[in-house]
Amino acid sequence: KDPEMQFTNKLWTVRALLLKGKIIEAEAAVQSILANKELPIKLLPMANFTLGAIYHKQKKYKQSSELLEKALPFISDRMDKYRTFFALGQAYQSIEDYDKAEKYYAKIPRFNPPYEISFNAQVSRVEILSVKQKNYTKANNVLLAMLKDDKNIDYIGQIYYRIAKNELNAGKRNQAIEKFKISI
C-alpha cells in the first residue's frame, strides 16, 4: 500500500519494457506515472531519468537532454552517472551544442568506466574540439593524455595520426610531419 513502493515498481517495469524494446509502451507508461498526482516527489527524478532514457532511445535528443539534466543531480550510482554523462554528450552533439557535449564527455573518465566507454568519450571529445570548435591545442592535450594510458597501446599510430592532422590544421607543418612519421 506504500505509494513510494508502488511507483518504484511501476518505474522498474517501464525500464524492463525499455530493455525489451517496447518503447511505445514504456513511453506511455512513464507519462501516465508522471501525470499521476500521487507520484511521490522523491521519485520525480527517477521518472524524469526513465523518460529521458526513452527519448534518447527514440533519438529525441532535445527532450532527452532536458530530462536527463533534471535527473542528473539525483543520480548517485557511479555507473548510472557516467552513462548519463555519455548520453548527454551524445544528445548535445546531435543537437549541435558542442560546448555542452564536450563538457559531458570530459567528465566520463573521472568515474573509471569500462575502457570502451572511456575511449569512445575521448574520441568524441577530440572530434568536437578539432572539427567543430577548431581548438587543436586542447584536442591534442586530450590525445596526449590518451597516449599515457597503457590500454590505448593498440591505437598509438591512430592517436599520433590524429595529433598530426590537428597540427596540420593549426598551421604547424613541421610538428605535423614529425607526428605523421611517429604514427607510421
NUGUNU-921437 format. One record per residue (C-alpha): residue number from 1; residue in one letter; z, y, x. Coordinates in steps of 0.001 Angstrom, whole numbers, plus 500000, padded with zeros to 6 digits. Layout:
N
<pt><seq>NUM</seq><type>A</type><c3>Z</c3><c2>Y</c2><c1>X</c1></pt>
...
This chain:
184
<pt><seq>1</seq><type>K</type><c3>500000</c3><c2>500000</c2><c1>500000</c1></pt>
<pt><seq>2</seq><type>D</type><c3>500203</c3><c2>502259</c2><c1>503052</c1></pt>
<pt><seq>3</seq><type>P</type><c3>497260</c3><c2>504710</c2><c1>502784</c1></pt>
<pt><seq>4</seq><type>E</type><c3>497029</c3><c2>505064</c2><c1>506564</c1></pt>
<pt><seq>5</seq><type>M</type><c3>496620</c3><c2>501306</c2><c1>506948</c1></pt>
<pt><seq>6</seq><type>Q</type><c3>494102</c3><c2>501129</c2><c1>504095</c1></pt>
<pt><seq>7</seq><type>F</type><c3>491889</c3><c2>503855</c2><c1>505566</c1></pt>
<pt><seq>8</seq><type>T</type><c3>492212</c3><c2>502467</c2><c1>509086</c1></pt>
<pt><seq>9</seq><type>N</type><c3>490970</c3><c2>499119</c2><c1>507770</c1></pt>
<pt><seq>10</seq><type>K</type><c3>488064</c3><c2>500825</c2><c1>505994</c1></pt>
<pt><seq>11</seq><type>L</type><c3>487060</c3><c2>502683</c2><c1>509149</c1></pt>
<pt><seq>12</seq><type>W</type><c3>487123</c3><c2>499467</c2><c1>511194</c1></pt>
<pt><seq>13</seq><type>T</type><c3>484977</c3><c2>497843</c2><c1>508509</c1></pt>
<pt><seq>14</seq><type>V</type><c3>482496</c3><c2>500712</c2><c1>508913</c1></pt>
<pt><seq>15</seq><type>R</type><c3>482459</c3><c2>500139</c2><c1>512686</c1></pt>
<pt><seq>16</seq><type>A</type><c3>481742</c3><c2>496451</c2><c1>512066</c1></pt>
<pt><seq>17</seq><type>L</type><c3>478840</c3><c2>497387</c2><c1>509779</c1></pt>
<pt><seq>18</seq><type>L</type><c3>477503</c3><c2>499667</c2><c1>512505</c1></pt>
<pt><seq>19</seq><type>L</type><c3>477709</c3><c2>496889</c2><c1>515092</c1></pt>
<pt><seq>20</seq><type>K</type><c3>475836</c3><c2>494576</c2><c1>512711</c1></pt>
<pt><seq>21</seq><type>G</type><c3>473061</c3><c2>497173</c2><c1>512443</c1></pt>
<pt><seq>22</seq><type>K</type><c3>473793</c3><c2>498046</c2><c1>508824</c1></pt>
<pt><seq>23</seq><type>I</type><c3>473566</c3><c2>501748</c2><c1>509496</c1></pt>
<pt><seq>24</seq><type>I</type><c3>472812</c3><c2>502958</c2><c1>505963</c1></pt>
<pt><seq>25</seq><type>E</type><c3>475770</c3><c2>501046</c2><c1>504510</c1></pt>
<pt><seq>26</seq><type>A</type><c3>478023</c3><c2>502281</c2><c1>507317</c1></pt>
<pt><seq>27</seq><type>E</type><c3>476997</c3><c2>505900</c2><c1>506769</c1></pt>
<pt><seq>28</seq><type>A</type><c3>477576</c3><c2>505678</c2><c1>503004</c1></pt>
<pt><seq>29</seq><type>A</type><c3>480976</c3><c2>504048</c2><c1>503516</c1></pt>
<pt><seq>30</seq><type>V</type><c3>482252</c3><c2>506605</c2><c1>506035</c1></pt>
<pt><seq>31</seq><type>Q</type><c3>481012</c3><c2>509522</c2><c1>503933</c1></pt>
<pt><seq>32</seq><type>S</type><c3>482896</c3><c2>508025</c2><c1>500995</c1></pt>
<pt><seq>33</seq><type>I</type><c3>486010</c3><c2>507816</c2><c1>503162</c1></pt>
<pt><seq>34</seq><type>L</type><c3>485648</c3><c2>511436</c2><c1>504289</c1></pt>
<pt><seq>35</seq><type>A</type><c3>485189</c3><c2>512588</c2><c1>500683</c1></pt>
<pt><seq>36</seq><type>N</type><c3>488374</c3><c2>510818</c2><c1>499575</c1></pt>
<pt><seq>37</seq><type>K</type><c3>491211</c3><c2>513325</c2><c1>499178</c1></pt>
<pt><seq>38</seq><type>E</type><c3>493759</c3><c2>510637</c2><c1>500030</c1></pt>
<pt><seq>39</seq><type>L</type><c3>492439</c3><c2>510256</c2><c1>503592</c1></pt>
<pt><seq>40</seq><type>P</type><c3>495414</c3><c2>510976</c2><c1>505864</c1></pt>
<pt><seq>41</seq><type>I</type><c3>494807</c3><c2>513988</c2><c1>508130</c1></pt>
<pt><seq>42</seq><type>K</type><c3>495816</c3><c2>511787</c2><c1>511071</c1></pt>
<pt><seq>43</seq><type>L</type><c3>492703</c3><c2>509636</c2><c1>510542</c1></pt>
<pt><seq>44</seq><type>L</type><c3>490219</c3><c2>512502</c2><c1>510239</c1></pt>
<pt><seq>45</seq><type>P</type><c3>489298</c3><c2>512407</c2><c1>513979</c1></pt>
<pt><seq>46</seq><type>M</type><c3>488636</c3><c2>508657</c2><c1>513781</c1></pt>
<pt><seq>47</seq><type>A</type><c3>486437</c3><c2>509185</c2><c1>510719</c1></pt>
<pt><seq>48</seq><type>N</type><c3>484548</c3><c2>512013</c2><c1>512469</c1></pt>
<pt><seq>49</seq><type>F</type><c3>484126</c3><c2>509823</c2><c1>515560</c1></pt>
<pt><seq>50</seq><type>T</type><c3>482751</c3><c2>506979</c2><c1>513439</c1></pt>
<pt><seq>51</seq><type>L</type><c3>480303</c3><c2>509192</c2><c1>511539</c1></pt>
<pt><seq>52</seq><type>G</type><c3>479287</c3><c2>510806</c2><c1>514836</c1></pt>
<pt><seq>53</seq><type>A</type><c3>478517</c3><c2>507350</c2><c1>516263</c1></pt>
<pt><seq>54</seq><type>I</type><c3>476418</c3><c2>506551</c2><c1>513190</c1></pt>
<pt><seq>55</seq><type>Y</type><c3>474448</c3><c2>509796</c2><c1>513513</c1></pt>
<pt><seq>56</seq><type>H</type><c3>473951</c3><c2>509123</c2><c1>517229</c1></pt>
<pt><seq>57</seq><type>K</type><c3>472517</c3><c2>505696</c2><c1>516405</c1></pt>
<pt><seq>58</seq><type>Q</type><c3>470172</c3><c2>507387</c2><c1>513922</c1></pt>
<pt><seq>59</seq><type>K</type><c3>469141</c3><c2>509920</c2><c1>516593</c1></pt>
<pt><seq>60</seq><type>K</type><c3>470552</c3><c2>512805</c2><c1>514540</c1></pt>
<pt><seq>61</seq><type>Y</type><c3>471849</c3><c2>514391</c2><c1>517712</c1></pt>
<pt><seq>62</seq><type>K</type><c3>472826</c3><c2>517807</c2><c1>516352</c1></pt>
<pt><seq>63</seq><type>Q</type><c3>475134</c3><c2>516313</c2><c1>513700</c1></pt>
<pt><seq>64</seq><type>S</type><c3>476338</c3><c2>513657</c2><c1>516129</c1></pt>
<pt><seq>65</seq><type>S</type><c3>477341</c3><c2>516170</c2><c1>518804</c1></pt>
<pt><seq>66</seq><type>E</type><c3>479265</c3><c2>518322</c2><c1>516320</c1></pt>
<pt><seq>67</seq><type>L</type><c3>481322</c3><c2>515392</c2><c1>515035</c1></pt>
<pt><seq>68</seq><type>L</type><c3>481934</c3><c2>513837</c2><c1>518449</c1></pt>
<pt><seq>69</seq><type>E</type><c3>483087</c3><c2>517233</c2><c1>519781</c1></pt>
<pt><seq>70</seq><type>K</type><c3>485619</c3><c2>517441</c2><c1>516932</c1></pt>
<pt><seq>71</seq><type>A</type><c3>486920</c3><c2>513941</c2><c1>517650</c1></pt>
<pt><seq>72</seq><type>L</type><c3>486983</c3><c2>514230</c2><c1>521460</c1></pt>
<pt><seq>73</seq><type>P</type><c3>490437</c3><c2>515863</c2><c1>521852</c1></pt>
<pt><seq>74</seq><type>F</type><c3>491982</c3><c2>512985</c2><c1>519907</c1></pt>
<pt><seq>75</seq><type>I</type><c3>490411</c3><c2>510161</c2><c1>521915</c1></pt>
<pt><seq>76</seq><type>S</type><c3>492914</c3><c2>508661</c2><c1>524319</c1></pt>
<pt><seq>77</seq><type>D</type><c3>491274</c3><c2>505356</c2><c1>525251</c1></pt>
<pt><seq>78</seq><type>R</type><c3>489542</c3><c2>505608</c2><c1>528650</c1></pt>
<pt><seq>79</seq><type>M</type><c3>486551</c3><c2>503523</c2><c1>527574</c1></pt>
<pt><seq>80</seq><type>D</type><c3>486020</c3><c2>505479</c2><c1>524352</c1></pt>
<pt><seq>81</seq><type>K</type><c3>486344</c3><c2>508716</c2><c1>526346</c1></pt>
<pt><seq>82</seq><type>Y</type><c3>483571</c3><c2>508005</c2><c1>528876</c1></pt>
<pt><seq>83</seq><type>R</type><c3>481345</c3><c2>506510</c2><c1>526193</c1></pt>
<pt><seq>84</seq><type>T</type><c3>481796</c3><c2>509654</c2><c1>524109</c1></pt>
<pt><seq>85</seq><type>F</type><c3>481019</c3><c2>511851</c2><c1>527125</c1></pt>
<pt><seq>86</seq><type>F</type><c3>477857</c3><c2>509809</c2><c1>527731</c1></pt>
<pt><seq>87</seq><type>A</type><c3>476821</c3><c2>510059</c2><c1>524051</c1></pt>
<pt><seq>88</seq><type>L</type><c3>477454</c3><c2>513815</c2><c1>524106</c1></pt>
<pt><seq>89</seq><type>G</type><c3>475391</c3><c2>514124</c2><c1>527289</c1></pt>
<pt><seq>90</seq><type>Q</type><c3>472525</c3><c2>512249</c2><c1>525646</c1></pt>
<pt><seq>91</seq><type>A</type><c3>472814</c3><c2>514247</c2><c1>522427</c1></pt>
<pt><seq>92</seq><type>Y</type><c3>472828</c3><c2>517623</c2><c1>524158</c1></pt>
<pt><seq>93</seq><type>Q</type><c3>469996</c3><c2>516568</c2><c1>526451</c1></pt>
<pt><seq>94</seq><type>S</type><c3>467952</c3><c2>515553</c2><c1>523396</c1></pt>
<pt><seq>95</seq><type>I</type><c3>468532</c3><c2>518866</c2><c1>521652</c1></pt>
<pt><seq>96</seq><type>E</type><c3>467789</c3><c2>520662</c2><c1>524946</c1></pt>
<pt><seq>97</seq><type>D</type><c3>471239</c3><c2>522164</c2><c1>525506</c1></pt>
<pt><seq>98</seq><type>Y</type><c3>471101</c3><c2>521270</c2><c1>529187</c1></pt>
<pt><seq>99</seq><type>D</type><c3>474242</c3><c2>523121</c2><c1>530270</c1></pt>
<pt><seq>100</seq><type>K</type><c3>476432</c3><c2>521101</c2><c1>527914</c1></pt>
<pt><seq>101</seq><type>A</type><c3>474587</c3><c2>517866</c2><c1>528709</c1></pt>
<pt><seq>102</seq><type>E</type><c3>475159</c3><c2>518349</c2><c1>532440</c1></pt>
<pt><seq>103</seq><type>K</type><c3>478811</c3><c2>519212</c2><c1>531804</c1></pt>
<pt><seq>104</seq><type>Y</type><c3>479460</c3><c2>515972</c2><c1>529918</c1></pt>
<pt><seq>105</seq><type>Y</type><c3>477512</c3><c2>513771</c2><c1>532338</c1></pt>
<pt><seq>106</seq><type>A</type><c3>479569</c3><c2>515275</c2><c1>535172</c1></pt>
<pt><seq>107</seq><type>K</type><c3>482853</c3><c2>514167</c2><c1>533569</c1></pt>
<pt><seq>108</seq><type>I</type><c3>481953</c3><c2>510483</c2><c1>533327</c1></pt>
<pt><seq>109</seq><type>P</type><c3>482667</c3><c2>509336</c2><c1>536926</c1></pt>
<pt><seq>110</seq><type>R</type><c3>486286</c3><c2>510553</c2><c1>536649</c1></pt>
<pt><seq>111</seq><type>F</type><c3>487015</c3><c2>507679</c2><c1>534276</c1></pt>
<pt><seq>112</seq><type>N</type><c3>485797</c3><c2>504970</c2><c1>536678</c1></pt>
<pt><seq>113</seq><type>P</type><c3>483315</c3><c2>503484</c2><c1>534178</c1></pt>
<pt><seq>114</seq><type>P</type><c3>481150</c3><c2>500423</c2><c1>534849</c1></pt>
<pt><seq>115</seq><type>Y</type><c3>478576</c3><c2>501006</c2><c1>537577</c1></pt>
<pt><seq>116</seq><type>E</type><c3>475539</c3><c2>501199</c2><c1>535263</c1></pt>
<pt><seq>117</seq><type>I</type><c3>477064</c3><c2>503920</c2><c1>533107</c1></pt>
<pt><seq>118</seq><type>S</type><c3>478162</c3><c2>505998</c2><c1>536075</c1></pt>
<pt><seq>119</seq><type>F</type><c3>474804</c3><c2>505607</c2><c1>537824</c1></pt>
<pt><seq>120</seq><type>N</type><c3>472786</c3><c2>506493</c2><c1>534713</c1></pt>
<pt><seq>121</seq><type>A</type><c3>475007</c3><c2>509504</c2><c1>534022</c1></pt>
<pt><seq>122</seq><type>Q</type><c3>474488</c3><c2>510790</c2><c1>537565</c1></pt>
<pt><seq>123</seq><type>V</type><c3>470735</c3><c2>510213</c2><c1>537403</c1></pt>
<pt><seq>124</seq><type>S</type><c3>470543</c3><c2>512054</c2><c1>534068</c1></pt>
<pt><seq>125</seq><type>R</type><c3>472616</c3><c2>514873</c2><c1>535523</c1></pt>
<pt><seq>126</seq><type>V</type><c3>470323</c3><c2>515171</c2><c1>538560</c1></pt>
<pt><seq>127</seq><type>E</type><c3>467285</c3><c2>515204</c2><c1>536271</c1></pt>
<pt><seq>128</seq><type>I</type><c3>468763</c3><c2>518058</c2><c1>534251</c1></pt>
<pt><seq>129</seq><type>L</type><c3>469754</c3><c2>520030</c2><c1>537346</c1></pt>
<pt><seq>130</seq><type>S</type><c3>466400</c3><c2>519504</c2><c1>539095</c1></pt>
<pt><seq>131</seq><type>V</type><c3>463796</c3><c2>519570</c2><c1>536381</c1></pt>
<pt><seq>132</seq><type>K</type><c3>465349</c3><c2>521663</c2><c1>533629</c1></pt>
<pt><seq>133</seq><type>Q</type><c3>467654</c3><c2>524093</c2><c1>535447</c1></pt>
<pt><seq>134</seq><type>K</type><c3>465909</c3><c2>524138</c2><c1>538837</c1></pt>
<pt><seq>135</seq><type>N</type><c3>469319</c3><c2>524029</c2><c1>540559</c1></pt>
<pt><seq>136</seq><type>Y</type><c3>468154</c3><c2>521938</c2><c1>543503</c1></pt>
<pt><seq>137</seq><type>T</type><c3>471213</c3><c2>522526</c2><c1>545696</c1></pt>
<pt><seq>138</seq><type>K</type><c3>473645</c3><c2>521275</c2><c1>543070</c1></pt>
<pt><seq>139</seq><type>A</type><c3>471360</c3><c2>518336</c2><c1>542258</c1></pt>
<pt><seq>140</seq><type>N</type><c3>471212</c3><c2>517376</c2><c1>545930</c1></pt>
<pt><seq>141</seq><type>N</type><c3>475007</c3><c2>517589</c2><c1>546184</c1></pt>
<pt><seq>142</seq><type>V</type><c3>475250</c3><c2>515041</c2><c1>543364</c1></pt>
<pt><seq>143</seq><type>L</type><c3>472696</c3><c2>512837</c2><c1>545146</c1></pt>
<pt><seq>144</seq><type>L</type><c3>474518</c3><c2>513132</c2><c1>548471</c1></pt>
<pt><seq>145</seq><type>A</type><c3>477747</c3><c2>512077</c2><c1>546758</c1></pt>
<pt><seq>146</seq><type>M</type><c3>475876</c3><c2>509063</c2><c1>545338</c1></pt>
<pt><seq>147</seq><type>L</type><c3>474866</c3><c2>508102</c2><c1>548888</c1></pt>
<pt><seq>148</seq><type>K</type><c3>478548</c3><c2>507765</c2><c1>549826</c1></pt>
<pt><seq>149</seq><type>D</type><c3>479111</c3><c2>505117</c2><c1>547149</c1></pt>
<pt><seq>150</seq><type>D</type><c3>478511</c3><c2>501601</c2><c1>548505</c1></pt>
<pt><seq>151</seq><type>K</type><c3>477353</c3><c2>500465</c2><c1>545075</c1></pt>
<pt><seq>152</seq><type>N</type><c3>474211</c3><c2>502585</c2><c1>545469</c1></pt>
<pt><seq>153</seq><type>I</type><c3>473112</c3><c2>500880</c2><c1>548701</c1></pt>
<pt><seq>154</seq><type>D</type><c3>470089</c3><c2>499325</c2><c1>546988</c1></pt>
<pt><seq>155</seq><type>Y</type><c3>468952</c3><c2>502773</c2><c1>545849</c1></pt>
<pt><seq>156</seq><type>I</type><c3>469264</c3><c2>504702</c2><c1>549130</c1></pt>
<pt><seq>157</seq><type>G</type><c3>465486</c3><c2>505089</c2><c1>549502</c1></pt>
<pt><seq>158</seq><type>Q</type><c3>465105</c3><c2>506366</c2><c1>545954</c1></pt>
<pt><seq>159</seq><type>I</type><c3>468022</c3><c2>508775</c2><c1>546341</c1></pt>
<pt><seq>160</seq><type>Y</type><c3>466607</c3><c2>510230</c2><c1>549573</c1></pt>
<pt><seq>161</seq><type>Y</type><c3>463178</c3><c2>510466</c2><c1>547917</c1></pt>
<pt><seq>162</seq><type>R</type><c3>464718</c3><c2>512491</c2><c1>545056</c1></pt>
<pt><seq>163</seq><type>I</type><c3>466528</c3><c2>514727</c2><c1>547572</c1></pt>
<pt><seq>164</seq><type>A</type><c3>463220</c3><c2>515275</c2><c1>549398</c1></pt>
<pt><seq>165</seq><type>K</type><c3>461447</c3><c2>516237</c2><c1>546167</c1></pt>
<pt><seq>166</seq><type>N</type><c3>464209</c3><c2>518746</c2><c1>545423</c1></pt>
<pt><seq>167</seq><type>E</type><c3>463919</c3><c2>520197</c2><c1>548927</c1></pt>
<pt><seq>168</seq><type>L</type><c3>460171</c3><c2>520499</c2><c1>548492</c1></pt>
<pt><seq>169</seq><type>N</type><c3>460567</c3><c2>522216</c2><c1>545108</c1></pt>
<pt><seq>170</seq><type>A</type><c3>463100</c3><c2>524588</c2><c1>546666</c1></pt>
<pt><seq>171</seq><type>G</type><c3>460549</c3><c2>525557</c2><c1>549316</c1></pt>
<pt><seq>172</seq><type>K</type><c3>462325</c3><c2>523799</c2><c1>552201</c1></pt>
<pt><seq>173</seq><type>R</type><c3>459330</c3><c2>521919</c2><c1>553581</c1></pt>
<pt><seq>174</seq><type>N</type><c3>460831</c3><c2>520783</c2><c1>556923</c1></pt>
<pt><seq>175</seq><type>Q</type><c3>464001</c3><c2>519380</c2><c1>555318</c1></pt>
<pt><seq>176</seq><type>A</type><c3>461833</c3><c2>517673</c2><c1>552698</c1></pt>
<pt><seq>177</seq><type>I</type><c3>459754</c3><c2>515941</c2><c1>555379</c1></pt>
<pt><seq>178</seq><type>E</type><c3>462935</c3><c2>514705</c2><c1>557095</c1></pt>
<pt><seq>179</seq><type>K</type><c3>464274</c3><c2>513270</c2><c1>553825</c1></pt>
<pt><seq>180</seq><type>F</type><c3>460920</c3><c2>511664</c2><c1>552980</c1></pt>
<pt><seq>181</seq><type>K</type><c3>460985</c3><c2>509917</c2><c1>556372</c1></pt>
<pt><seq>182</seq><type>I</type><c3>464519</c3><c2>508653</c2><c1>555730</c1></pt>
<pt><seq>183</seq><type>S</type><c3>463515</c3><c2>507418</c2><c1>552282</c1></pt>
<pt><seq>184</seq><type>I</type><c3>460740</c3><c2>505333</c2><c1>553808</c1></pt>
